[in-house]
Amino acid sequence: MIRPSGAAGFSGRSAPVASSRLTDAVAASLAIGSLSLCLIVTLTVLSIKISMAMPIPA
């Protein structure tokens, strides 16, 4: 059984899936999400360091 040359795998022509505006919106939302996650992690680490530096009241 012989397949046509363009029928296997991803060797065929690619079609655009989404518009460039949608791609830009997804990229922007991912960038904002990653920045906010980085900010949350930084604040968490700083608050843990501050709480460990404070003496435990007896």
VENCOR-V448998 format. One record per run of one state. SS is the DSSP state (2 for helix, 1 for strand, 0 for the rest). FROM is the first residue (numbers start at 1). TO is the last residue. If there is no record, write none. Layout:
{{SS/FROM/TO} {SS/FROM/TO}}
This chain:
{{0/1/19} {2/20/53} {0/54/58}}
